[in-house]
Amino acid sequence: MAAVPKGFLRYYVLRLLSEKPMSGSEIMNELEKRTHGFWKPSPGSIYPLLSWLQEKGYSNEVSQQEPGMKRYVLTDQGRTILDEHAKKRKELRKRAGFFPPPFMGPGLFSHHSEKTRKLAKATKTLAVSSWELLENLGERYSEEAATKATEIIERTTQQIDELLRKLKHKE
């Protein structure tokens, strides 16, 4: 991943440290795992961030259980910052919903029926729910939930594709 959104690394390091004490290398490996290999932060981004979190009082170094291995844990102050980040992310997602293609400006459906406007709103809701599902599965993975979600999404996609074929056939 070439460009990581601002705040992404800090937020995810805070999240990981809230789960269990971790070292810098464990954090790098876990982020690589959770992004399915798309991104592994460098030591040059992780270790300065860990130092900064400790200086700000957001994390503490845990007493060494293994020689040479520094692990960090989130403090109460760090948990407060993490909660604030999570609230901001949720609010942003609610406000933004999803980012539609440029041609889908707010006036796109203004001359169409109420049903078309409801469709646009339902599409936004589906996108938001999908992102929340992925995020929650990332935090609390369940084979059963992943299988069920995949079935629902594949079935819905097939139905939408069938409708698209019918619309294109009318042209």
C-alpha positions in Angstrom: 0.0 0.0 0.0 1.8 3.1 -1.2 -0.3 5.8 0.6 -1.7 5.1 4.0 -4.5 7.5 5.2 -3.4 10.0 7.9 -4.1 8.6 11.3 -4.4 5.0 10.1 -1.2 3.7 11.7 -1.8 5.5 15.0 -5.4 4.2 15.2 -4.4 0.6 14.4 -1.5 0.5 16.8 -3.7 1.8 19.6 -6.3 -0.9 18.7 -3.7 -3.6 18.7 -2.3 -2.5 22.0 -5.8 -2.4 23.5 -6.1 -6.1 22.6 -2.8 -7.3 24.2 0.8 -6.2 24.9 2.8 -6.2 21.7 6.3 -5.5 20.5 7.0 -3.4 17.4 7.8 -6.4 15.3 4.6 -8.1 16.4 2.6 -5.0 15.5 4.2 -4.9 12.0 3.4 -8.5 11.4 -0.2 -8.2 12.7 -0.9 -5.2 10.5 0.4 -7.1 7.5 -1.8 -10.0 8.4 -4.9 -7.8 9.0 -4.4 -6.0 5.7 -4.1 -9.4 3.9 -0.5 -8.6 2.9 -1.3 -5.3 1.3 0.7 -3.3 3.8 3.4 -3.9 6.3 4.6 -0.7 8.1 8.3 -0.2 8.3 10.3 -0.1 11.5 11.0 3.5 10.7 7.2 4.3 11.2 6.4 1.9 14.0 9.2 2.5 16.5 9.0 6.3 16.5 5.2 6.0 16.9 5.7 3.7 19.9 8.1 6.2 21.4 5.6 9.0 20.8 2.7 7.0 22.3 4.8 6.3 25.4 5.9 10.0 25.7 2.3 11.1 25.5 1.3 8.6 28.2 -0.9 6.6 25.8 1.2 3.4 26.3 3.6 1.9 28.8 6.4 -0.5 28.3 5.6 -3.9 29.9 8.3 -5.5 32.1 10.4 -7.7 29.9 9.3 -11.3 29.8 11.8 -12.1 27.1 15.3 -10.6 27.0 15.6 -7.9 24.4 11.9 -7.9 23.6 10.0 -4.6 24.5 6.3 -4.9 24.6 3.8 -2.1 25.0 0.4 -1.9 26.5 -2.3 0.8 26.3 -2.9 3.0 29.3 -6.2 4.4 30.4 -5.3 7.7 28.6 -4.5 5.7 25.5 -7.8 3.9 25.7 -9.6 7.3 25.9 -7.8 8.4 22.7 -8.7 5.1 21.0 -12.3 5.6 21.9 -12.3 9.1 20.6 -10.7 7.9 17.3 -13.4 5.2 17.0 -16.2 7.7 17.6 -14.7 10.1 14.9 -14.4 7.2 12.4 -18.0 6.1 13.0 -19.3 9.6 12.7 -17.3 10.2 9.5 -18.6 7.0 8.0 -22.2 8.0 8.9 -21.8 11.4 7.3 -19.8 10.4 4.3 -21.5 7.0 3.9 -19.5 6.0 0.8 -17.8 8.0 -1.8 -19.8 7.7 -5.0 -18.4 8.1 -8.5 -18.0 11.7 -9.5 -21.0 11.6 -11.9 -23.3 10.8 -8.9 -23.5 14.3 -7.6 -26.3 15.2 -5.2 -28.6 16.5 -7.9 -28.3 13.3 -10.0 -31.7 12.0 -8.8 -33.4 15.3 -8.2 -35.6 15.0 -11.3 -36.4 11.3 -10.7 -39.0 9.7 -8.6 -39.0 9.3 -4.9 -38.3 5.5 -5.4 -35.1 6.4 -7.2 -34.0 8.6 -4.4 -34.8 5.8 -2.0 -32.6 3.5 -4.1 -29.7 6.0 -3.8 -30.2 6.0 0.0 -30.4 2.2 0.1 -27.2 1.9 -1.9 -25.4 4.2 0.5 -26.7 2.3 3.5 -25.5 -1.0 1.9 -22.0 0.4 1.4 -21.8 1.6 5.0 -23.1 -1.7 6.4 -20.6 -3.6 4.2 -17.7 -1.5 5.6 -18.9 -2.0 9.2 -19.3 -5.7 8.6 -15.7 -6.0 7.3 -14.4 -4.0 10.2 -16.3 -6.0 12.8 -15.2 -9.3 11.2 -11.6 -8.0 11.4 -12.0 -7.4 15.2 -14.2 -10.5 16.0 -13.7 -13.0 13.3 -16.2 -15.9 13.1 -16.0 -18.5 10.3 -19.8 -18.8 10.5 -20.4 -15.0 10.2 -17.9 -14.8 7.3 -19.6 -17.6 5.4 -23.1 -16.2 6.0 -22.0 -12.7 4.9 -20.4 -14.1 1.8 -23.6 -16.0 0.9 -25.7 -12.9 1.4 -23.4 -10.6 -0.7 -23.0 -13.2 -3.5 -26.8 -13.7 -3.7 -27.5 -10.0 -3.7 -24.8 -9.4 -6.3 -26.3 -12.0 -8.6 -29.7 -10.4 -8.3 -28.3 -7.0 -9.1 -26.4 -8.4 -12.0 -29.6 -10.0 -13.3 -31.4 -6.7 -13.1 -28.6 -5.0 -14.9 -28.8 -7.5 -17.7 -32.5 -6.9 -18.0 -32.0 -3.1 -18.1 -29.3 -3.5 -20.8 -31.5 -5.8 -22.8 -34.2 -3.1 -23.0 -31.7 -0.7 -24.7 
